[in-house]
Structures are given as C-alpha cells and as structure tokens.
C-alpha cells in the first residue's frame, strides 16, 4: 500500500506540472518605465543596446544622458561600457580640450608712454532679448496613425501601467511611420516590447512601435511619414496589435493628443 501511495503522489505531481505549463501562455506585459522608481547609478551596455534604447528604458532625455557621459553625436557606445544613469544640461567637454603648452619666458617689454584716455561716450544698454516659450504640443496634422485599427488600450499618465496606446490589427499588416524621422533603435532588447522600432523625429520627439512580427528598416535609416517600417505581430501578447508610444524630452505623452482625431 505504501508503494501505491508513492506512485499515486508522483502521478498527481506530474499532472499538476503539466497543467501549469499548459496555462502559462504569455506573461502579462507592462511598461518598464516608472518615474517613481529611482534608476541604478550605472548601466553596463549590452550587445544591441543604443543610447536611445537605454534612455527609453529609464525615461531619460537622450541629450541629457549623453551630456552626463561626455558623448557626442552619433552617441557611439560599446558592450561592457559603464554609463552613468543621470542627465546633465551641459555637455562634458573638459576631457576634449587640448593641453596647453607652457609659456616661454619673455623679456621685460619696453615701457610705453601712456596717453590720456579719451572721453568716454555714454553707452545705452540694448533691451534684453526675450525668447518665446517652448511648447511640447506639436500640431495634430503633422502626425498620422501607424495603423487604422480600433484602440485596445489607452495611455495612463500615472504609475507604471501603460505609457502608450495599443491599436488592434491583423497579423502581418503594414505598420507605418507616424512621422518622418530616423531609426535609432531596431531590436528586441527592451523587455515587454517584443520586436521594437524607435524613431527620432527631432531633438525632442521620439516615437516607438512595439510587438512587430518583422522589422523592415534598420538603425540609421531615414523614413518618411507613412512609410512601411514593420509587419504587425503579437510578440507574446494576447492578440495582434501595435503598441505605440511618443516621448518628448524623454518623458511619455499621450499619443492621442498628437494623432489626428478620427
């Protein structure tokens, strides 16, 4: 009887494990960016990383991150390199300054006659130049939808819940660039995004397209608005969709405030 109990326990254990594996389809996907969490002080560059993907992962402005690490455009980084995860408003250029040669000793110059200074004329100060305030809102007519399907999930402004929108589509459907730009990341190294593209539209604006089945452009490619950049996929999600994000100065904004109303 003891042997039968042991055999029965083993059978129950095997059935339980197989049931768990059959129900463990795809894990829920959440965004990695969380402004309430403090990032680690350093990041070690991995194969496939770009400065744009690292900035995207931790919610940094690319230029600020580059300044803090003394990197100039095109922001070349290498596997194994340690980057400080912080931003700076000033570029670090001290290390790039050429060393000055020691000055040669000069003989005492002859004493020159000093004439009386001319009468100073009254200087009228010019009025200060007032720069216009910078706004983060781009006109709606300069953006377009990456696909035309219905919305599945909306942007969430607080916490870590959802920093973009999900748009339903068909497997293999063309995904189009929402705005003209340059591909600054093409890969699957950011957890939760699957096959991901990040486009740079200006020094301030970036957009991302996640869960693609196949990427049709590579890093460094220039694309026009409406150009086909990927094939829609699911990347481990529950249905074929595009996860679309827009960031301004490294911070997520609601794409629906930029996209044309429909």
Secondary structure, DSSP 4 states (H G I P E B T S, - for coil): -HHHHHHHHHHHHHHHHHHHHHT--S-----S--TTSPPPSEEE--TT--HHHHHHHHT--HHHHHHHTT--TT----TT-EEE----SS---GGGSPPPPPPPP-PPPPPPPPPPPPPPPPPPPPPPPPPPPP--PPPGGG---SS-PPEEE----STTS-SSEEEE--TT-EEE-SS-EEEEEEES-STTSSEEEEEE-SSSEEEEEEEEEEE---TT-EE-TT-EEEEEB-TTSSS-EEEEEEEETTEEE-GGGTSPP-
